[in-house]
Amino acid sequence: MPAYEDYEKAMRPEDVTRLFVERSNAGDAAGVAALYEEDAVMAYPPGSTTVGREAIRALWEKVLAARPRFEPEEPLPTLVADGIALTATPPKDGAGARAQVVRRRPDGSWLRVLDRPEFLPVEPVEG
């Protein structure tokens, strides 16, 4: 397994999503984890959080073992301010929305800090 720093870097905030799709489809959990900061937080699996790059790698090893296929999704306009960016895509799989906060690194590359891969619609409560 290559060291995280040996992977291609995301030089624009939107590159993180493209690299995620490429690495996921290649079954490369370590490559996916390399897109996250050391202490990143991911709101997945639904209803819980996964904290830290190593935990995210372990989660993606399990997910990618089933060999899912991810389709590229057209990014929504990125909001950037002071080295932080909010990226989002309208998902093709009915997950409601996807949003990530990425931070610029000293070398100019970007890594995910917060990741919410799905916002499922909440069913109205009848009362």
Phi, psi and omega in degrees: 000126178295154174293149182307321183288350180276350180282156174305137182266148175278111183266354171228150180306322182292339180295333182300315181294317178300314180294325176301312181297313180300313184288323177297314180293338176273357181074025186260086182296322178295322178294322175296313181299331180294347179274358184246146172293161183307322184247028181299157178236130180239128179276072182195143359298163183310133179086000179217179177232152174242125187243127176097146183302318182293320177293323177294319177300313181298319178299313182291332173301316179293313182297314185285346176299333178277000179054051176293156176250130178253134178263139175300140178240138181292122182290146170284165179304135181276138176257118184238135175206123170053047175080009177235143179222146173253119178246152180205154174222144171280116186288151177271353187255013177078017182280006177090300178188164173227138179214143179220147170253126179240153182234139178286134179270164179303332179276003179093352178278171183236141175227151177287138175251315178232140182219121172240095185287347176206142171240099180278140179300141177271131178288136178296145178269126179273139181202000000 
